[in-house]
Amino acid sequence: MPFIEKKAMESGEPLPGWVGHFCQSPEMSFVQYEIEPGSAIHEHHHDNEEVWIVISGRLEVTVAGEARVADAGDVVVVPRNAPHFARAITQARAIVVDHPARDGLPGGKSRK
């Protein structure tokens, strides 16, 4: 498993405007998102720490009530159980990593 080709990843659009390519290692979940302007992920929380790496474009991300604009190259760290949401200001690309691996994401196995 040291190499995972993009063509082997499960792809999907879990929310309108959020096209993802999903994979997991034994301990982490990874998503490469391509995000349409104005598309948003609703506020939610989960038991996993989550790290967002903005590859291109601009995202407005709110973590535990603090809103910031994240530009290409910026990193957002979401602590476990912190409420968070995001909205694309422009066309954007981001990599999102969860630790430990999240249950129920495409491209992974249920850890229950």
C-alpha positions in Angstrom: 0.0 0.0 0.0 2.9 2.5 -0.1 1.6 3.9 -3.4 -2.0 4.7 -4.3 -2.7 5.9 -7.9 -5.4 8.5 -8.3 -7.2 6.3 -10.9 -7.5 3.6 -8.2 -9.2 6.0 -5.7 -12.9 6.0 -5.2 -14.4 9.2 -6.4 -17.7 10.9 -5.6 -19.5 14.1 -4.8 -20.6 13.8 -1.2 -22.1 17.3 -1.3 -23.0 19.5 -4.3 -19.8 21.1 -5.7 -17.4 19.0 -3.6 -15.9 16.3 -5.9 -13.6 14.1 -3.9 -11.0 11.4 -4.5 -10.9 9.2 -1.4 -8.4 6.7 0.1 -7.2 5.5 3.5 -4.1 4.2 5.1 -4.5 1.9 8.2 -4.5 5.0 10.5 -5.6 8.0 8.3 -8.3 9.0 5.8 -7.4 11.3 2.8 -9.5 13.2 0.4 -8.4 15.3 -2.5 -11.3 17.8 -3.1 -12.1 19.9 -6.2 -14.5 22.5 -5.0 -16.9 24.8 -6.9 -17.2 28.5 -5.9 -20.0 29.0 -3.3 -20.2 25.3 -2.4 -20.3 24.7 1.3 -20.0 21.9 3.9 -22.5 22.2 6.7 -21.3 22.7 10.3 -20.4 19.3 11.8 -18.0 17.7 14.2 -16.4 14.2 14.6 -14.0 12.3 16.8 -11.1 12.7 14.4 -8.5 15.4 14.2 -8.7 16.9 10.7 -6.1 18.9 8.7 -7.0 20.9 5.6 -4.3 21.9 3.2 -5.5 24.4 0.6 -3.8 23.6 -2.7 -5.4 26.4 -4.8 -8.1 29.0 -4.5 -9.7 30.4 -1.4 -11.8 28.8 1.3 -13.6 30.4 4.2 -13.2 27.9 7.1 -14.8 28.2 10.5 -13.4 26.2 13.4 -15.0 26.4 16.8 -16.6 29.7 15.9 -13.5 31.4 14.5 -13.8 32.2 10.8 -10.8 32.7 8.5 -10.0 32.8 4.8 -7.5 30.1 3.9 -5.5 30.7 0.7 -3.4 28.4 -1.4 -0.6 27.0 0.8 -2.5 27.6 4.1 -3.2 24.8 6.5 -6.2 24.6 8.9 -6.1 22.2 11.9 -9.5 21.1 13.3 -9.2 19.5 16.7 -11.3 16.5 17.6 -15.0 17.3 18.2 -14.6 21.0 17.2 -17.5 22.2 15.2 -16.4 23.3 11.7 -17.6 24.2 8.3 -16.2 25.5 5.0 -17.3 27.4 2.0 -15.4 27.9 -1.3 -14.9 31.6 -2.1 -13.3 30.7 -5.5 -12.7 27.5 -7.4 -10.5 25.6 -5.0 -8.6 22.4 -4.4 -7.8 21.0 -1.0 -6.4 17.9 0.7 -8.2 16.8 3.9 -6.6 14.3 6.2 -8.3 12.7 9.2 -6.6 10.9 12.1 -7.6 8.3 13.1 -9.2 7.1 9.8 -12.9 8.1 9.6 -15.7 5.6 9.4 -18.0 5.8 6.5 -16.0 7.7 4.0 -15.7 6.3 0.4 -12.5 4.5 -0.3 -12.1 3.1 3.2 -13.4 0.3 5.4 -15.6 0.7 8.3 -13.5 0.6 11.5 -16.3 -0.7 13.7 
